[in-house]
């Protein structure tokens, strides 16, 4: 219902998908990667990348951050790691209500985990340092344990 009220006529289907992504994260507590799995790579012949870039250029910081995270994950899933990392770094430097710093750090660490495990470890250690008493620290500790 909230999505229907937020979705203006004339907005792209991808904008609706990004709003759905945000709603799924808000209501379900999953990760962005989990919620994004159903996200289309192109809509009506228009690459989703172009649409994501238009959305993350918007003045709505929360929606822009969701689009940027979705695009970073799309880059990661298509092997464009350098572009994904650049977007993850932007999101880490400028967290929003919709996309928190620790969430993006987990995404970036997952990217590094297989190719640059030392970098992944640094990120997990930073998450533990920044969130010593919360569930993020527990998740980061579990990831570090799995890497041993």
N, C-alpha and C positions, 0 to 999 in steps of 0.2 A: 504494500500500500504506500509506504513511504517512497518507494521507487517511482510509482506512478505519479505521485505529486511532484517529485523532483524532475521527472522526465518531461521536458517541454516538447511540444510538437515542432518538428523541423530538426531536432537533434539527430545525430547519426545513430545507427544501431550500435556502433562500438561505444559511443558515449553511454548508452543504456547498459551495455555489457560492463563497462568500467564502474558504473553506479551499482550494478548487481554485484560486482566483485567487492566493492566497499561494503555493501550491505551484508554479503556472505561473511566477510571477515568480522564485521561488527557483531552480527548475531551468532555466528558459529564458532568464533574463536580459533579458526584454523589459520594456516599460513597463507600468504599471498600465492605461493606456488600451487597449493592445493586448490584454492578458489579459482585460479586462473586456468586450470587444466581444460576447461570447456571453452575458453576464450578463442575466437576464430583467428586464423592467421590472415585472412582477408575477407572483406565484406563486399559483395557485389563487384568483385574485380578490383577493388581498391585495397591496397595492402594495409593491414592493420597498423603497421609502423607509422604511416603518414597520419592516420587518425589519432594514434596515441600522441604523436608530437603536437598535433593541433590541440588536443585536450590538455596536455601538460603545459601548454602555453597560456592556459586560461588564468583568470584572476582568482578563481576558487582554489586556494592552496591545498585543501584536502583532496579535491578531485584531481588536481594536477599531480599531486604526489602519488595517488593511486595509478594514474596513467603512466607516470614515469617508472614506477615499480613494475607494472605490467610489461612495459616495453623492455626494461632491463632483463626481466625474466624471459621474455621472448628472445632477446639477443643471446642470453645464456643458453637457452634450449637449442638455438641454431648455430652454436659454436662461435658466436661473435663476442668472445669473452672480454676483450679490451673495451668494447662499447658498453657492455653490461657493467663492468667494474666502474667506469666513469660515471654512469648514472647512479650506481649504488653509493659511490663516494659523495655525490651531490645530496642524496637523500640522507645519508648519515650526518652530513654537516648541517642539514636543514630539516630535521624531523618535523612531522605535523601530527595532528590528532589522529589522522587516518593511517599514517605510516610512521611507526615509531623507529627510533634508532636501533634498538636491539633486534627488531624484526628484520631490518635491512642487513644488519651485521650477520645474522644467521644465514641469510640468502647468499651474501658474499663469501662467507666461510665455506658454505656448501660448494660454491663454484671453485674455490681454491683447494678444497679437501683432496681431490685426486691428483691434481697437477702440481700444487705448491703447498704441501701439508704444513710446512713451517709457518706460512702466512695464515692458514686456517687456524692453527694453534694460537697465534698472536691475537687473532680476532676473538676466539673463544675465551682467552684469558682476559681480554679487555671487557668482554660482556660480563664476566664474573666480577671484575673489579668495579664496573659501573653499577652493577645490580647485585650486591653481595647477599641480600637476604630474600631475594625473590625467585620465582620460578625460572626466570631467564638464567640465573646463575646455576640452577640445578640442571637445566637443559644443556648449558655450555659445558658443565662438568661431565655430563654423560657423553657428550660428543668427544671431549678430550680423552675420556676413558676408552671410548671405541677406537680412537686413533693409536692407542698403545700397542 
